[in-house]
Amino acid sequence: MLTRRTFLQTSLRASAALAASGAAAPKRIAIIATVYRLQSHAQHMGDRFLTGYPYGGAWHKPNMRVVSLYVDQTPEGDLSAARAREFGFQVYPTIAEALRCGGKQLAVDAVLLIAEHGDYPHNDKGQVLYPRYEFFEQCVKVFEEDRRAVPVYNDKHLSYSFEKAKAMVDASRRLHFPMLAGSSIPVTWRLPALELPLDCAIEEALMVGEGGSDAMDFHALEGLQCMVERRRGGETGVKAVQLIQGDAVWQAGEAGRYSKDLLTAALSRSDTPLGLTVTDGRTQDLVASHELPKLVKSPAAYFIEYRDGLKATMLMLDGAIQDFNFAARLKGSQEMWSTQFLLTPDPNVTYSACLMHKAEQMFETGVAPYPVERTLLTSGILESCLTSKLRDNARLETPHLQVAYHPPRVSQFAQT
Amino acid sequence: MSNSNRPKLAAVVTTFFKYSHAQHIVDRFLDGYGWNGAHHYPPMDLVSLYVDQVGQNDLSRERARRHPTMKICPSIADALTLGGSKLAVDGVVLVGEHGNYPRNEKGQTRYPRHEFFEKIVKVFRTSGHAVPVFNDKHLSWNWEWARQMYDTSRELRFGFMAGSSLPVTWRIPSVEMPLGSRVSEALCIGYGGVDSYDFHALEAIQCMVERRRGGETGVESVQAYRGDNFWSALREGVWPRQLMDAALTRSHTLTPARKDFTDIFPTDDDMRRLVADPVAYRYEHADGLKCTMLLMSGLVRDFNFAAYVNGSQDPWSTQMYLPMPDGRTTLANFFSPLVNNMEKLFLTGRAPYPIERTLLTTGLTAAGIESLYLGQKRFETPHLAIHYQPTKESTFWRT
C-alpha cells in the first residue's frame, strides 16, 4: 500500500535523481552577507549550498555552486576566507563585483542575500538597521546596468522600513525577477503537522513567542501570517495595529481583547514552560494557574486588525516559554486549531535547511514557492507595531499596509 | 472522595524526583498536560502512591501536600487496597525506573519491576479480581521474570500495557509504516547506554516492523557489536550503510564533525572520532526480516528510523521525536501520549497496543546484553518466538 506520504518520500527522491541525471549545468550562486561567522544566518544558510543539507530522508546536494561572496564585516571568527579557499570561490570587495564575479557582466544565476547579524546601529524604534535594502539596491543596480535579472532570496524581513521593503518588491516586479524572503518559521516542521484549510473562515487567531523585539517578533509575526493568509478571500492587508506592554497585556486578556482559550490552546503546544516546570519538572496550565503574570516581567501584545475584519494577536511572553505556538478558532466551530512551529536545536538548526530548500527551489525553477508579499506585509506590521510602541502604545491606522495576495495552494511547511 | 464513576489509580514507583519517569508520569495524572489544544485532565483519580526510595531530592511529598486526594502509602499492598483488605483501585501505574538498585555482572540494573508486579498480583489474587496495569519501559531485566509477568497477566486476564514513549511520540515526518508492507531491513540510530536507551531504540524499530505483512513472527538470534567490532562491522557492511545514512539525515542533533561547521554529514573517520563506545544489536526475525539497533552517543542525541519497504531501494525514514528536557526543552512531553494511552487502558480495560511488543523488546534487550556478555557472540533466541498482530490504527502522536 502506498500512502500519500510514502509516495511523497519516494517521488521526492525520484525527482532528485532525475534532476541529478539531467546533467544541467550547476546554477552559479552569489552570497551577499553582512557577516559570515559560526552560527550566523549567513553561515547556517550559505553552508547549505556548500556542504548540502538533510532533506526528505537524504543528504541533499543542490546542483548549484557558490561562485562569489561579499561580506560587509569581517569580525573575529570570520569564516569567509576559509570557506572561499576550501570551496573554490572568490570573496569580492563589492556587491557589484560579487555579482559579476570580477567581470563586466552579471555572472551568477541567483543571489542569496543574508543581512542578519553584524554590528549595525539601532534606530529609536529599537530596530537594527541591517542594510538589506541597501544591499538589494546594489544588486538591482547591477541587474539594470547589465540588463538581466536573476532570482533573489532575502533572509528575514525585507527591511526595517516598510517604504524600503516596498521598493524592493517593486523592483522585483519591475525587473521581473522572482523574489523570496522571510523566516524559517512558516516552512519548518509543525507539531502537529497542521495546516488551516484553504478558504477557511477564521474567528480569531493568536500566536505566542519569545525572544525580544526586532529579532524574534518578526519570526512570530510571520508564523501568524502564514497561517491566517489562508482564510477566505486571501490576504487583504492590515487596517490598524497596536502594541501594548506590561500589565495592560493581562488586562486586555481579562477584557476579552484576545481569547484566553486560544492562549491556553497555544501554550498547550509548548515544550518549554518556565517557572515551576524548571523548578520541579511539573506540567502547568499557565493561564488557569495565573502564573503568567508572575513569569513574564515585560509582556507585549501585538494587535493586528486586518482590512477584512479578522483580528489577530501576537504575544511575546519572555519568561513563560521558549518556543513558538499558534492557535485559531474557525467560525461556527468550538474546535481549536493549534500547533507548535518546531525550531530544532543548535547548532544544526535544521529548520534553516527547510528554508534553503525553498530558496533552492526558486533558484532552480525561477518561481517563488510562496509570495514575497507575505514578508512585505509582515515587515510592515512589525515596523508599525514598533512605531505604536514608540508612540505610547497608540493604535495606529496603517493605510499603507494594503498588501493583498493569495497564499500558495499547496502547503509549504516541512512534511516529508 | 472523588466522583465514584471516575477510575481510581494507584501508582507504584521506585523513586520520585525532578525529571524521573515517575515524576513525568504521575504529574500528568495530577496536574494534567497539553493535549489536542487544551490543558487536559485525565478523567480518573490517582489516589495512592508508593515510593520505594525517598531521597533528598524527593518530590512525592510535595505532590501529596498539593494533591491531598493522593495518599502516600507505606507498602504496595496498601497503595492497592487503600489501607483496607481488598483491592480498592481500578488501575495500577508501575514505574520501576531510576533509583539506586544494584547492577549485575552483565551491567543490568536490577530495577524491581518484577518484584513490584508480583506484589501487585498478590493483591489481585487475594482480592479475587484484577485491574489493568501499566508497566513503564521493559518488563524486567530478567527474561524469565518478564515472561512470567506476561503469563500472569494472561492467566488473570487483566489489561497489561508497557513500554517506551518512542512508539507513541511525534514523528518527524509524521508517517506510519503502511499496514501489510513488505519490510526487508530496518534500522534505528539512537544514543545512550546499554540496558537503558537500547530498549527505546528497539521499541522504535519494533512498533514499525510489527506492521509488516504477516505481523510479528519473533526473533531467532541476536548478535551484538561493540568498540572495534562495531567499526569492523560497519566497514564490512554488516548492516546496510544506506539505511544508516538515511536515518542520520533525520537527526536534528548531528554533532558537527568539523570545527567551524554546524551541520555536516559525518565520514566514517568522523564517526570513529566522535563515538567512543558504539553498540549495535543485529537480529533476525523468523520471517527473514533483519533489524539493526545502533547506539551512537557522541554523534546524535535523538532516535531515527529507516527501513527498506515494499521492495524500494530508497530508504523510508523518520525521526521519533523526543522533546528532551536536557537543555532543549523543559518538559518531557513525549510522556503525554504515553499517559494518554494509559488513560485508554484504564477506561476500557484493554491495552491500546499489544503487550507482546514489549515482551519481545524486553527479550531483545536482554539478548543483546547477553551477546555482549558472551564476548559479542551470536546468541540464539528460540525463547523469542513471539507472534502477534499490530493494531490497525496508528497510536503515535499526531494531533
Contacts between the chains, C-beta under 8 A, distances in Angstrom:
chain1	res1	chain2	res2	distance
A	1	B	178	4.3
A	1	B	179	7.1
A	1	B	180	6.3
A	1	B	181	7.1
A	2	B	178	7.3
A	2	B	310	7.6
A	3	B	175	7.7
A	3	B	176	7.5
A	3	B	178	5.4
A	5	B	173	6.7
A	5	B	174	7.7
A	5	B	175	4.7
A	6	B	175	7.0
A	6	B	178	6.2
A	6	B	309	7.1
A	6	B	316	6.4
A	9	B	175	7.4
A	9	B	314	7.3
A	9	B	316	6.0
A	9	B	317	7.6
A	10	B	312	6.2
A	10	B	314	5.8
A	13	B	314	4.8
A	14	B	314	8.0
A	38	B	260	5.8
A	38	B	262	6.9
A	39	B	262	6.2
A	43	B	262	6.8
A	44	B	262	6.1
A	44	B	263	7.6
A	47	B	261	6.6
A	47	B	262	7.0
A	47	B	263	7.2
A	47	B	264	7.9
A	51	B	261	6.8
A	51	B	263	7.7
A	51	B	264	5.2
A	51	B	265	7.4
A	52	B	265	6.9
A	53	B	263	6.7
A	54	B	249	4.1
A	54	B	250	7.2
A	54	B	251	7.7
A	54	B	263	7.6
A	55	B	249	7.7
A	57	B	246	5.2
A	57	B	249	6.0
A	57	B	250	6.6
A	57	B	306	7.4
A	57	B	314	7.8
A	57	B	315	6.1
A	57	B	316	7.4
A	57	B	317	4.2
A	58	B	245	7.9
A	58	B	246	6.7
A	58	B	249	5.8
A	59	B	245	6.9
A	59	B	248	8.0
A	59	B	249	5.2
A	59	B	265	4.8
A	79	B	260	5.8
A	82	B	260	7.0
A	189	B	172	5.3
A	189	B	173	7.6
A	191	B	170	5.4
A	191	B	321	7.6
A	192	B	170	7.6
A	192	B	174	7.0
A	192	B	397	7.5
A	192	B	398	5.6
A	192	B	399	5.5
A	193	B	173	7.3
A	193	B	174	4.5
A	193	B	398	7.4
A	264	B	38	6.7
A	264	B	39	6.0
A	265	B	37	4.1
A	265	B	38	6.4
A	267	B	34	7.3
A	268	B	34	3.3
A	268	B	35	6.9
A	268	B	36	8.0
A	268	B	37	5.7
A	268	B	38	5.8
A	268	B	39	5.6
A	268	B	40	7.9
A	269	B	34	6.2
A	269	B	37	7.3
A	270	B	34	7.1
A	270	B	331	7.7
A	271	B	323	4.0
A	271	B	329	4.0
A	271	B	330	7.2
A	271	B	331	5.4
A	271	B	333	5.1
A	272	B	329	5.2
A	272	B	330	5.0
A	272	B	331	6.9
A	273	B	330	6.0
A	273	B	331	6.0
A	274	B	330	6.4
A	277	B	330	4.8
A	277	B	331	5.6
A	278	B	330	5.5
A	280	B	18	5.2
A	280	B	23	7.8
A	280	B	59	5.5
A	280	B	62	7.2
A	281	B	18	4.2
A	281	B	19	5.0
A	281	B	23	5.1
A	281	B	24	7.1
A	281	B	27	6.9
A	281	B	59	7.6
A	281	B	325	7.5
A	281	B	331	7.7
A	282	B	23	7.8
A	282	B	27	5.1
A	282	B	31	5.5
A	283	B	27	5.6
A	283	B	28	6.0
A	283	B	31	4.7
A	283	B	32	6.3
A	283	B	33	4.7
A	283	B	34	7.6
A	283	B	331	6.5
A	284	B	31	7.0
A	285	B	31	7.8
A	285	B	32	6.3
A	285	B	39	3.8
A	287	B	39	7.8
A	288	B	39	6.7
A	322	B	330	7.6
A	323	B	329	7.9
A	327	B	37	6.5
A	335	B	37	8.0
A	336	B	36	7.6
A	336	B	37	3.5
A	336	B	38	6.7
A	337	B	37	7.2
A	338	B	37	3.9
A	342	B	172	7.5
A	344	B	252	4.1
A	345	B	252	6.1
A	345	B	253	6.2
A	345	B	328	5.0
A	346	B	262	7.8
A	347	B	256	6.1
A	347	B	262	4.0
A	347	B	263	7.0
A	348	B	251	7.7
A	348	B	252	5.6
A	348	B	253	6.4
A	348	B	254	5.7
A	348	B	256	7.9
A	348	B	262	6.3
A	348	B	263	4.3
A	349	B	262	6.9
A	349	B	263	7.1
A	350	B	252	5.0
A	350	B	263	6.7
A	353	B	263	7.2
A	414	B	173	7.3
A	415	B	173	5.5
A	415	B	174	7.3
A	416	B	173	5.6
